[in-house]
Amino acid sequence: MDIETTLNQLLAPEGGHLALEACDPARGLARRWQVEVGQDLFGWTTLSWNWGRIGTAGQGKQLSFAARSEARKAVRALLQRRMRAPRRIGVAYVPVAS
């Protein structure tokens, strides 16, 4: 997964969505993470992301940004953390159909 390409897709004018999963059945690891970028009625960029065990409701957060560049920084930080998953949890996240 290339971060720049993914950022451009997520921050497109029409918004974007990305879902990732990390699974290791031997260790009972089944994680899901998804992010969605859009725009509200006032023109602010909205960023929503959810995480948790696959098959559960999980947890989520949402932020709004007046400047698109601030949203880009936040999305980049989230994606960089997902890219470090093999070092943190021992399994890489892979894109899945949402």
N, CA, C and O atoms as a GROMACS GRO file, in nm:
protein
  392
    1MET      N    1   0.086  -0.118   0.000
    1MET     CA    2   0.000   0.000   0.000
    1MET      C    3   0.090   0.124   0.000
    1MET      O    4   0.175   0.140   0.088
    2ASP      N    5   0.071   0.210  -0.098
    2ASP     CA    6   0.146   0.333  -0.109
    2ASP      C    7   0.068   0.444  -0.039
    2ASP      O    8  -0.047   0.471  -0.075
    3ILE      N    9   0.129   0.509   0.058
    3ILE     CA   10   0.059   0.610   0.138
    3ILE      C   11   0.013   0.728   0.053
    3ILE      O   12  -0.101   0.773   0.068
    4GLU      N   13   0.096   0.780  -0.035
    4GLU     CA   14   0.060   0.897  -0.116
    4GLU      C   15  -0.061   0.868  -0.206
    4GLU      O   16  -0.152   0.950  -0.217
    5THR      N   17  -0.060   0.753  -0.272
    5THR     CA   18  -0.172   0.716  -0.358
    5THR      C   19  -0.299   0.701  -0.277
    5THR      O   20  -0.405   0.749  -0.317
    6THR      N   21  -0.289   0.636  -0.163
    6THR     CA   22  -0.405   0.616  -0.076
    6THR      C   23  -0.456   0.749  -0.024
    6THR      O   24  -0.577   0.771  -0.022
    7LEU      N   25  -0.366   0.839   0.016
    7LEU     CA   26  -0.407   0.973   0.062
    7LEU      C   27  -0.484   1.046  -0.046
    7LEU      O   28  -0.589   1.105  -0.020
    8ASN      N   29  -0.432   1.043  -0.168
    8ASN     CA   30  -0.499   1.112  -0.279
    8ASN      C   31  -0.637   1.054  -0.306
    8ASN      O   32  -0.729   1.129  -0.337
    9GLN      N   33  -0.652   0.923  -0.295
    9GLN     CA   34  -0.782   0.860  -0.316
    9GLN      C   35  -0.880   0.899  -0.205
    9GLN      O   36  -0.996   0.930  -0.232
   10LEU      N   37  -0.833   0.897  -0.080
   10LEU     CA   38  -0.919   0.930   0.033
   10LEU      C   39  -0.959   1.077   0.033
   10LEU      O   40  -1.072   1.111   0.068
   11LEU      N   41  -0.866   1.165  -0.006
   11LEU     CA   42  -0.892   1.308  -0.001
   11LEU      C   43  -0.941   1.366  -0.134
   11LEU      O   44  -0.934   1.486  -0.156
   12ALA      N   45  -0.990   1.280  -0.221
   12ALA     CA   46  -1.049   1.326  -0.347
   12ALA      C   47  -1.170   1.415  -0.315
   12ALA      O   48  -1.229   1.401  -0.208
   13PRO      N   49  -1.206   1.505  -0.405
   13PRO     CA   50  -1.320   1.595  -0.378
   13PRO      C   51  -1.449   1.523  -0.339
   13PRO      O   52  -1.528   1.574  -0.260
   14GLU      N   53  -1.471   1.404  -0.395
   14GLU     CA   54  -1.594   1.329  -0.360
   14GLU      C   55  -1.578   1.247  -0.233
   14GLU      O   56  -1.673   1.181  -0.190
   15GLY      N   57  -1.461   1.249  -0.172
   15GLY     CA   58  -1.436   1.174  -0.049
   15GLY      C   59  -1.385   1.034  -0.080
   15GLY      O   60  -1.371   0.997  -0.196
   16GLY      N   61  -1.357   0.958   0.024
   16GLY     CA   62  -1.307   0.824   0.004
   16GLY      C   63  -1.324   0.737   0.125
   16GLY      O   64  -1.355   0.785   0.234
   17HIS      N   65  -1.303   0.607   0.105
   17HIS     CA   66  -1.323   0.508   0.210
   17HIS      C   67  -1.217   0.399   0.194
   17HIS      O   68  -1.184   0.361   0.082
   18LEU      N   69  -1.164   0.351   0.305
   18LEU     CA   70  -1.066   0.243   0.303
   18LEU      C   71  -1.092   0.151   0.421
   18LEU      O   72  -1.108   0.198   0.534
   19ALA      N   73  -1.095   0.020   0.396
   19ALA     CA   74  -1.112  -0.080   0.501
   19ALA      C   75  -0.991  -0.174   0.497
   19ALA      O   76  -0.951  -0.220   0.391
   20LEU      N   77  -0.935  -0.202   0.615
   20LEU     CA   78  -0.819  -0.290   0.627
   20LEU      C   79  -0.846  -0.396   0.733
   20LEU      O   80  -0.921  -0.373   0.828
   21GLU      N   81  -0.785  -0.513   0.715
   21GLU     CA   82  -0.795  -0.620   0.815
   21GLU      C   83  -0.659  -0.683   0.838
   21GLU      O   84  -0.576  -0.691   0.748
   22ALA      N   85  -0.637  -0.726   0.962
   22ALA     CA   86  -0.516  -0.800   0.999
   22ALA      C   87  -0.561  -0.926   1.071
   22ALA      O   88  -0.631  -0.919   1.172
   23CYS      N   89  -0.522  -1.042   1.019
   23CYS     CA   90  -0.566  -1.170   1.075
   23CYS      C   91  -0.447  -1.263   1.097
   23CYS      O   92  -0.357  -1.273   1.014
   24ASP      N   93  -0.449  -1.331   1.210
   24ASP     CA   94  -0.355  -1.439   1.240
   24ASP      C   95  -0.433  -1.541   1.324
   24ASP      O   96  -0.434  -1.532   1.446
   25PRO      N   97  -0.497  -1.640   1.258
   25PRO     CA   98  -0.580  -1.737   1.330
   25PRO      C   99  -0.505  -1.813   1.438
   25PRO      O  100  -0.564  -1.848   1.541
   26ALA      N  101  -0.378  -1.839   1.419
   26ALA     CA  102  -0.300  -1.913   1.519
   26ALA      C  103  -0.294  -1.837   1.651
   26ALA      O  104  -0.288  -1.899   1.758
   27ARG      N  105  -0.295  -1.705   1.646
   27ARG     CA  106  -0.288  -1.623   1.767
   27ARG      C  107  -0.423  -1.566   1.806
   27ARG      O  108  -0.433  -1.493   1.905
   28GLY      N  109  -0.527  -1.597   1.730
   28GLY     CA  110  -0.660  -1.544   1.760
   28GLY      C  111  -0.673  -1.395   1.729
   28GLY      O  112  -0.756  -1.326   1.787
   29LEU      N  113  -0.590  -1.346   1.638
   29LEU     CA  114  -0.589  -1.204   1.604
   29LEU      C  115  -0.679  -1.181   1.483
   29LEU      O  116  -0.658  -1.241   1.377
   30ALA      N  117  -0.779  -1.095   1.497
   30ALA     CA  118  -0.871  -1.064   1.388
   30ALA      C  119  -0.914  -0.919   1.405
   30ALA      O  120  -1.014  -0.890   1.470
   31ARG      N  121  -0.839  -0.827   1.346
   31ARG     CA  122  -0.865  -0.684   1.361
   31ARG      C  123  -0.916  -0.623   1.232
   31ARG      O  124  -0.877  -0.663   1.122
   32ARG      N  125  -1.004  -0.525   1.248
   32ARG     CA  126  -1.056  -0.449   1.134
   32ARG      C  127  -1.037  -0.301   1.163
   32ARG      O  128  -1.054  -0.257   1.277
   33TRP      N  129  -1.001  -0.226   1.062
   33TRP     CA  130  -0.982  -0.082   1.073
   33TRP      C  131  -1.034  -0.019   0.946
   33TRP      O  132  -1.004  -0.067   0.836
   34GLN      N  133  -1.111   0.088   0.958
   34GLN     CA  134  -1.159   0.156   0.839
   34GLN      C  135  -1.162   0.306   0.861
   34GLN      O  136  -1.181   0.354   0.973
   35VAL      N  137  -1.142   0.378   0.752
   35VAL     CA  138  -1.140   0.524   0.756
   35VAL      C  139  -1.226   0.578   0.642
   35VAL      O  140  -1.233   0.519   0.534
   36GLU      N  141  -1.292   0.690   0.669
   36GLU     CA  142  -1.375   0.754   0.567
   36GLU      C  143  -1.352   0.904   0.575
   36GLU      O  144  -1.353   0.963   0.683
   37VAL      N  145  -1.333   0.965   0.459
   37VAL     CA  146  -1.313   1.108   0.450
   37VAL      C  147  -1.424   1.166   0.364
   37VAL      O  148  -1.457   1.112   0.258
   38GLY      N  149  -1.483   1.276   0.410
   38GLY     CA  150  -1.590   1.339   0.336
   38GLY      C  151  -1.592   1.488   0.361
   38GLY      O  152  -1.494   1.546   0.408
   39GLN      N  153  -1.704   1.549   0.330
   39GLN     CA  154  -1.718   1.693   0.350
   39GLN      C  155  -1.856   1.719   0.409
   39GLN      O  156  -1.954   1.659   0.367
   40ASP      N  157  -1.862   1.810   0.507
   40ASP     CA  158  -1.991   1.842   0.567
   40ASP      C  159  -2.058   1.957   0.491
   40ASP      O  160  -2.003   2.007   0.393
   41LEU      N  161  -2.174   1.999   0.537
   41LEU     CA  162  -2.250   2.104   0.468
   41LEU      C  163  -2.181   2.240   0.470
   41LEU      O  164  -2.212   2.327   0.389
   42PHE      N  165  -2.087   2.259   0.563
   42PHE     CA  166  -2.018   2.387   0.575
   42PHE      C  167  -1.885   2.390   0.501
   42PHE      O  168  -1.812   2.489   0.507
   43GLY      N  169  -1.853   2.280   0.431
   43GLY     CA  170  -1.729   2.274   0.355
   43GLY      C  171  -1.610   2.223   0.433
   43GLY      O  172  -1.499   2.220   0.379
   44TRP      N  173  -1.630   2.184   0.557
   44TRP     CA  174  -1.520   2.128   0.637
   44TRP      C  175  -1.496   1.984   0.595
   44TRP      O  176  -1.589   1.914   0.555
   45THR      N  177  -1.372   1.940   0.604
   45THR     CA  178  -1.337   1.802   0.574
   45THR      C  179  -1.360   1.718   0.699
   45THR      O  180  -1.309   1.751   0.806
   46THR      N  181  -1.438   1.611   0.685
   46THR     CA  182  -1.465   1.523   0.799
   46THR      C  183  -1.383   1.395   0.786
   46THR      O  184  -1.366   1.341   0.677
   47LEU      N  185  -1.334   1.348   0.897
   47LEU     CA  186  -1.253   1.227   0.903
   47LEU      C  187  -1.314   1.137   1.010
   47LEU      O  188  -1.322   1.175   1.127
   48SER      N  189  -1.356   1.017   0.970
   48SER     CA  190  -1.412   0.919   1.062
   48SER      C  191  -1.333   0.791   1.050
   48SER      O  192  -1.302   0.747   0.940
   49TRP      N  193  -1.299   0.731   1.163
   49TRP     CA  194  -1.234   0.601   1.156
   49TRP      C  195  -1.286   0.513   1.269
   49TRP      O  196  -1.316   0.560   1.379
   50ASN      N  197  -1.294   0.383   1.237
   50ASN     CA  198  -1.345   0.281   1.329
   50ASN      C  199  -1.244   0.168   1.337
   50ASN      O  200  -1.172   0.141   1.241
   51TRP      N  201  -1.239   0.102   1.451
   51TRP     CA  202  -1.148  -0.010   1.468
   51TRP      C  203  -1.208  -0.108   1.568
   51TRP      O  204  -1.295  -0.072   1.648
   52GLY      N  205  -1.162  -0.230   1.562
   52GLY     CA  206  -1.207  -0.331   1.656
   52GLY      C  207  -1.187  -0.471   1.599
   52GLY      O  208  -1.130  -0.490   1.492
   53ARG      N  209  -1.236  -0.567   1.673
   53ARG     CA  210  -1.228  -0.706   1.631
   53ARG      C  211  -1.326  -0.728   1.516
   53ARG      O  212  -1.437  -0.674   1.518
   54ILE      N  213  -1.287  -0.807   1.419
   54ILE     CA  214  -1.374  -0.837   1.305
   54ILE      C  215  -1.503  -0.899   1.357
   54ILE      O  216  -1.501  -0.991   1.438
   55GLY      N  217  -1.617  -0.848   1.308
   55GLY     CA  218  -1.747  -0.900   1.348
   55GLY      C  219  -1.810  -0.829   1.466
   55GLY      O  220  -1.921  -0.864   1.506
   56THR      N  221  -1.741  -0.730   1.524
   56THR     CA  222  -1.797  -0.655   1.636
   56THR      C  223  -1.821  -0.510   1.594
   56THR      O  224  -1.773  -0.466   1.489
   57ALA      N  225  -1.895  -0.438   1.676
   57ALA     CA  226  -1.922  -0.296   1.647
   57ALA      C  227  -1.795  -0.213   1.659
   57ALA      O  228  -1.776  -0.117   1.584
   58GLY      N  229  -1.708  -0.249   1.752
   58GLY     CA  230  -1.582  -0.177   1.768
   58GLY      C  231  -1.600  -0.037   1.824
   58GLY      O  232  -1.702  -0.006   1.885
   59GLN      N  233  -1.500   0.046   1.803
   59GLN     CA  234  -1.499   0.183   1.851
   59GLN      C  235  -1.476   0.276   1.733
   59GLN      O  236  -1.437   0.232   1.625
   60GLY      N  237  -1.499   0.404   1.753
   60GLY     CA  238  -1.477   0.498   1.645
   60GLY      C  239  -1.451   0.638   1.695
   60GLY      O  240  -1.476   0.672   1.811
   61LYS      N  241  -1.401   0.719   1.604
   61LYS     CA  242  -1.376   0.860   1.630
   61LYS      C  243  -1.408   0.939   1.505
   61LYS      O  244  -1.407   0.886   1.394
   62GLN      N  245  -1.437   1.069   1.525
   62GLN     CA  246  -1.463   1.156   1.412
   62GLN      C  247  -1.406   1.294   1.442
   62GLN      O  248  -1.420   1.346   1.552
   63LEU      N  249  -1.341   1.352   1.342
   63LEU     CA  250  -1.285   1.486   1.352
   63LEU      C  251  -1.326   1.567   1.229
   63LEU      O  252  -1.355   1.510   1.124
   64SER      N  253  -1.328   1.699   1.243
   64SER     CA  254  -1.354   1.789   1.131
   64SER      C  255  -1.241   1.889   1.120
   64SER      O  256  -1.186   1.933   1.221
   65PHE      N  257  -1.208   1.925   0.998
   65PHE     CA  258  -1.097   2.017   0.972
   65PHE      C  259  -1.142   2.125   0.875
   65PHE      O  260  -1.204   2.095   0.773
   66ALA      N  261  -1.110   2.251   0.906
   66ALA     CA  262  -1.142   2.361   0.815
   66ALA      C  263  -1.045   2.358   0.697
   66ALA      O  264  -1.084   2.387   0.584
   67ALA      N  265  -0.919   2.324   0.723
   67ALA     CA  266  -0.817   2.320   0.619
   67ALA      C  267  -0.793   2.177   0.572
   67ALA      O  268  -0.775   2.086   0.653
   68ARG      N  269  -0.795   2.159   0.441
   68ARG     CA  270  -0.772   2.026   0.382
   68ARG      C  271  -0.633   1.973   0.418
   68ARG      O  272  -0.614   1.852   0.434
   69SER      N  273  -0.535   2.063   0.432
   69SER     CA  274  -0.398   2.021   0.466
   69SER      C  275  -0.391   1.960   0.605
   69SER      O  276  -0.314   1.867   0.628
   70GLU      N  277  -0.472   2.010   0.698
   70GLU     CA  278  -0.474   1.952   0.834
   70GLU      C  279  -0.536   1.813   0.830
   70GLU      O  280  -0.489   1.723   0.901
   71ALA      N  281  -0.639   1.794   0.750
   71ALA     CA  282  -0.700   1.662   0.735
   71ALA      C  283  -0.600   1.566   0.675
   71ALA      O  284  -0.593   1.450   0.715
   72ARG      N  285  -0.522   1.613   0.577
   72ARG     CA  286  -0.421   1.528   0.512
   72ARG      C  287  -0.317   1.481   0.614
   72ARG      O  288  -0.278   1.364   0.612
   73LYS      N  289  -0.273   1.570   0.704
   73LYS     CA  290  -0.177   1.532   0.809
   73LYS      C  291  -0.235   1.424   0.900
   73LYS      O  292  -0.166   1.328   0.935
   74ALA      N  293  -0.361   1.441   0.938
   74ALA     CA  294  -0.425   1.345   1.028
   74ALA      C  295  -0.441   1.208   0.962
   74ALA      O  296  -0.413   1.106   1.024
   75VAL      N  297  -0.484   1.206   0.837
   75VAL     CA  298  -0.500   1.079   0.764
   75VAL      C  299  -0.365   1.013   0.745
   75VAL      O  300  -0.353   0.892   0.759
   76ARG      N  301  -0.262   1.091   0.713
   76ARG     CA  302  -0.127   1.036   0.696
   76ARG      C  303  -0.080   0.969   0.825
   76ARG      O  304  -0.024   0.859   0.820
   77ALA      N  305  -0.103   1.033   0.939
   77ALA     CA  306  -0.061   0.975   1.067
   77ALA      C  307  -0.133   0.842   1.093
   77ALA      O  308  -0.072   0.746   1.139
   78LEU      N  309  -0.263   0.837   1.063
   78LEU     CA  310  -0.338   0.714   1.081
   78LEU      C  311  -0.286   0.602   0.991
   78LEU      O  312  -0.270   0.488   1.035
   79LEU      N  313  -0.261   0.634   0.865
   79LEU     CA  314  -0.212   0.533   0.770
   79LEU      C  315  -0.071   0.486   0.807
   79LEU      O  316  -0.040   0.368   0.792
   80GLN      N  317   0.013   0.576   0.853
   80GLN     CA  318   0.149   0.537   0.892
   80GLN      C  319   0.145   0.439   1.009
   80GLN      O  320   0.226   0.347   1.016
   81ARG      N  321   0.052   0.460   1.101
   81ARG     CA  322   0.040   0.366   1.213
   81ARG      C  323  -0.002   0.228   1.162
   81ARG      O  324   0.049   0.126   1.210
   82ARG      N  325  -0.096   0.223   1.067
   82ARG     CA  326  -0.137   0.093   1.011
   82ARG      C  327  -0.020   0.026   0.940
   82ARG      O  328  -0.007  -0.096   0.945
   83MET      N  329   0.066   0.104   0.875
   83MET     CA  330   0.181   0.048   0.803
   83MET      C  331   0.284  -0.012   0.901
   83MET      O  332   0.361  -0.099   0.862
   84ARG      N  333   0.285   0.035   1.026
   84ARG     CA  334   0.378  -0.018   1.127
   84ARG      C  335   0.321  -0.141   1.199
   84ARG      O  336   0.384  -0.191   1.293
   85ALA      N  337   0.206  -0.191   1.158
   85ALA     CA  338   0.142  -0.304   1.225
   85ALA      C  339   0.229  -0.428   1.233
   85ALA      O  340   0.229  -0.493   1.337
   86PRO      N  341   0.304  -0.465   1.129
   86PRO     CA  342   0.387  -0.586   1.142
   86PRO      C  343   0.486  -0.577   1.259
   86PRO      O  344   0.514  -0.678   1.324
   87ARG      N  345   0.537  -0.459   1.284
   87ARG     CA  346   0.631  -0.441   1.396
   87ARG      C  347   0.556  -0.442   1.529
   87ARG      O  348   0.607  -0.494   1.629
   88ARG      N  349   0.435  -0.384   1.531
   88ARG     CA  350   0.360  -0.373   1.656
   88ARG      C  351   0.286  -0.502   1.693
   88ARG      O  352   0.295  -0.548   1.807
   89ILE      N  353   0.213  -0.561   1.595
   89ILE     CA  354   0.128  -0.676   1.626
   89ILE      C  355   0.171  -0.804   1.555
   89ILE      O  356   0.115  -0.911   1.581
   90GLY      N  357   0.269  -0.794   1.467
   90GLY     CA  358   0.322  -0.913   1.401
   90GLY      C  359   0.249  -0.954   1.273
   90GLY      O  360   0.283  -1.056   1.213
   91VAL      N  361   0.150  -0.876   1.232
   91VAL     CA  362   0.072  -0.907   1.112
   91VAL      C  363   0.044  -0.776   1.038
   91VAL      O  364   0.015  -0.674   1.101
   92ALA      N  365   0.053  -0.778   0.906
   92ALA     CA  366   0.024  -0.659   0.827
   92ALA      C  367  -0.125  -0.646   0.801
   92ALA      O  368  -0.196  -0.747   0.790
   93TYR      N  369  -0.172  -0.523   0.792
   93TYR     CA  370  -0.309  -0.497   0.749
   93TYR      C  371  -0.314  -0.507   0.597
   93TYR      O  372  -0.222  -0.464   0.527
   94VAL      N  373  -0.423  -0.565   0.546
   94VAL     CA  374  -0.443  -0.576   0.402
   94VAL      C  375  -0.579  -0.514   0.366
   94VAL      O  376  -0.674  -0.527   0.444
   95PRO      N  377  -0.590  -0.448   0.251
   95PRO     CA  378  -0.716  -0.388   0.210
   95PRO      C  379  -0.822  -0.496   0.185
   95PRO      O  380  -0.791  -0.604   0.135
   96VAL      N  381  -0.945  -0.464   0.220
   96VAL     CA  382  -1.059  -0.554   0.196
   96VAL      C  383  -1.174  -0.472   0.138
   96VAL      O  384  -1.179  -0.350   0.154
   97ALA      N  385  -1.266  -0.540   0.071
   97ALA     CA  386  -1.386  -0.472   0.020
   97ALA      C  387  -1.474  -0.437   0.138
   97ALA      O  388  -1.492  -0.517   0.230
   98SER      N  389  -1.528  -0.317   0.136
   98SER     CA  390  -1.607  -0.273   0.251
   98SER      C  391  -1.749  -0.312   0.241
   98SER      O  392  -1.828  -0.282   0.331
   0.00000   0.00000   0.00000
